[in-house]
Amino acid sequence: MFHAPLNNYRVGDMSPRVIPVAIAVVCLAVLLGATGLFAISRETSYMQECASEGFAIDGYYRDDKTSRETLAFLEEDNCRWQLVDKDGICTDGQFKRTDDPNIVVLKKENGEEFGTVHVAYISRRRNQGQIYLIRNTKVTRFYLVSTDPAFTVESGDVDADV
């Protein structure tokens, strides 16, 4: 029985086209690896910085269970916060960061303590985030909806031009 050779090349023979293609593939792999490492390094340094200095909390958050409670923060406006509960009742006040810059104490407008918020994370692009509101013995998880704070005014309308 006659068997044809699988290829006509001897060991060590390479087509002149194979070497540039191999070099291009290796260069592309190195470039992709370096880009990935750079991206991971940037995200890691962002998370380290925010862990020590605090995440930017400004924005509009919604509870993750019912999506009926909203919580808004605006640090530039005298550290203002507002919770609209599932019944539409608004609670407003100021917040203050603690020694841990990712934990803030919420106080009502009358100065009475309302609860605390723990900022779990906010992505570098500020398109994702989670915070936890702790009041009494209840913990509610909220997710970031928008980095533009939205506050409800007395008429029940939303004031997005804060």
Number of C-alpha atoms within 10 A of each C-alpha: 3 4 5 7 7 6 6 8 10 7 6 6 8 10 9 8 8 10 11 11 11 11 11 12 12 12 12 12 12 12 12 12 12 12 12 12 12 12 11 12 12 13 15 13 11 14 18 12 12 18 16 11 13 18 22 19 24 21 21 24 27 23 22 15 10 8 13 13 20 24 26 25 25 23 16 9 10 11 16 22 26 23 21 18 15 13 8 13 11 18 16 20 20 23 25 16 16 11 9 12 17 21 21 20 17 26 20 17 14 9 10 10 15 19 18 21 21 18 22 15 21 20 16 16 8 17 11 14 22 20 23 18 22 17 14 9 6 9 13 15 18 23 21 25 20 17 19 16 24 24 27 20 11 9 6 11 10 12 12 12 8 10
